Amino acid sequence: IKWGPIRFSRWVKASLEPIVGSESEVMVRFKRFRIGFLRIPAPKSAMSELDTTYLDSNLRISRGGKGNIMILLKDDLPVYGV
């Protein structure tokens, strides 16, 4: 996120649990949010579902419970151009 000349990093920590009976859906339980130096614990109600449409060893493309598209990379991969 950029605010004037200042850039803020942001990330979300969450756990993914398979939904029984589905081959492509997982339940997401958010644990923590971070924007810059601010760390916010997620409330217990912060959860949603992801339906995965593409998956390989480094990348997951999913649609969230509200229809938004998410592109997730493994956190140990180098990120260029961000």
Secondary structure by P-SEA (a helix, b strand, c coil): cccccbbbbbbccbbbbbccccccbbbbbbcccccccbbbbbcccccbbbbbccccccbbbbbcccbbbbbbcccccccccc
